[in-house]
Amino acid sequence: MLNTIEKTDNGYLVEIIEYLADYSEENSIIIRNTSEEEIGRANIEDNETKMQEIVKNNIERFTKKEITIKKEKDLLVVTKVEKK
């Protein structure tokens, strides 16, 4: 999930939050961090916004990565990915 996007002189600096959406149960979606820890649940009828709300409300429990993107002509190229 995108958390922030910052324009730089030659591209962008993007922060993402990594989460897993587990659809293995019949009526709910389990939101987990990358350590497989259950963070919350959303109903199967809920939309993506509900899952993002769960992630944002528990942001400290998820892994964040910072991605550096450089603009080269008409292309955007990922030049670096760092764990925050």
PEWO-V293897 format. One record per pair of residues at least 4 apart in sequence whose ideal C-beta (glycine too) atoms are under 8 Angstrom apart, sorted by the first residue. I is the first residue (numbers start at 1). J is the second residue. D is the distance in Angstrom with one decimal. If there is no record, write none. Layout:
I;J;D / I;J;D
This chain:
1;16;6.4 / 1;17;4.8 / 1;19;6.5 / 1;52;5.9 / 1;55;5.8 / 2;14;6.6 / 2;15;7.7 / 2;16;5.9 / 3;15;4.4 / 3;16;6.2 / 3;17;5.1 / 3;59;7.7 / 3;64;6.8 / 4;14;7.1 / 4;15;4.5 / 5;12;5.9 / 5;13;7.6 / 5;14;5.2 / 5;15;8.0 / 6;12;6.6 / 6;13;4.5 / 6;14;7.6 / 7;11;7.9 / 7;12;5.8 / 8;12;6.3 / 8;13;5.6 / 10;70;5.6 / 10;71;6.0 / 11;68;6.9 / 11;69;4.7 / 11;70;4.2 / 11;71;4.8 / 11;76;6.9 / 11;79;7.7 / 12;68;7.8 / 12;69;4.4 / 12;71;8.0 / 12;76;7.4 / 13;66;6.6 / 13;67;7.5 / 13;68;6.0 / 13;69;7.6 / 14;66;7.2 / 14;67;4.5 / 14;68;8.0 / 14;69;6.3 / 15;64;5.8 / 15;65;7.2 / 15;66;5.4 / 15;67;7.6 / 15;84;7.0 / 16;64;6.9 / 16;65;5.3 / 16;67;6.5 / 17;55;5.8 / 17;59;6.5 / 17;62;4.9 / 17;63;7.4 / 17;64;5.5 / 18;33;7.5 / 18;34;5.2 / 18;62;6.2 / 18;63;4.6 / 18;64;7.4 / 18;65;6.6 / 19;31;5.9 / 19;32;6.9 / 19;33;6.4 / 19;34;7.6 / 19;39;7.4 / 19;51;7.8 / 19;55;5.1 / 19;62;5.6 / 20;31;7.4 / 20;32;4.4 / 20;33;7.3 / 20;34;6.8 / 20;36;7.6 / 21;29;5.4 / 21;30;7.6 / 21;31;6.3 / 21;32;8.0 / 21;51;6.1 / 22;29;6.7 / 22;30;4.0 / 22;31;7.7 / 22;32;5.9 / 23;29;5.7 / 23;44;7.9 / 24;30;7.5 / 25;29;7.7 / 25;30;6.5 / 26;44;7.5 / 27;43;6.7 / 27;44;5.3 / 28;41;4.7 / 28;42;6.7 / 28;43;6.0 / 28;44;6.2 / 29;41;6.7 / 29;42;4.7 / 29;43;7.6 / 29;44;6.3 / 29;46;7.4 / 29;51;6.5 / 30;38;5.6 / 30;40;7.9 / 30;41;5.6 / 31;38;7.4 / 31;39;4.9 / 31;40;4.7 / 31;41;6.8 / 31;42;6.7 / 31;51;5.9 / 31;54;4.9 / 31;55;6.5 / 32;36;5.5 / 32;37;6.1 / 32;38;5.6 / 32;39;6.2 / 33;37;5.1 / 33;39;5.9 / 33;61;5.5 / 33;62;5.0 / 33;63;6.6 / 34;62;7.6 / 34;63;5.1 / 37;61;7.1 / 39;54;6.5 / 39;55;7.5 / 39;58;5.0 / 39;61;5.7 / 39;62;7.5 / 40;54;3.9 / 40;57;7.9 / 40;58;6.7 / 41;54;7.9 / 42;46;4.3 / 42;50;4.6 / 42;51;5.1 / 42;54;6.4 / 43;50;7.6 / 46;50;3.7 / 46;51;7.1 / 48;52;6.2 / 49;53;6.3 / 50;54;6.8 / 51;55;6.6 / 52;56;6.2 / 53;57;6.2 / 54;58;6.5 / 55;59;6.8 / 55;62;6.3 / 58;62;6.9 / 59;64;7.9 / 63;83;6.7 / 64;83;7.5 / 64;84;4.3 / 65;81;5.7 / 65;82;6.6 / 65;83;5.6 / 65;84;6.4 / 66;81;7.5 / 66;82;4.9 / 66;84;5.4 / 67;78;5.9 / 67;80;7.2 / 67;81;5.3 / 68;78;7.2 / 68;79;4.9 / 68;80;4.1 / 68;81;7.7 / 68;82;7.9 / 69;76;5.1 / 69;77;6.8 / 69;78;5.7 / 69;79;7.0 / 70;76;7.4 / 70;77;5.2 / 70;79;4.8 / 71;75;7.4 / 71;76;5.9 / 71;77;7.8 / 72;76;7.8 / 72;77;5.3
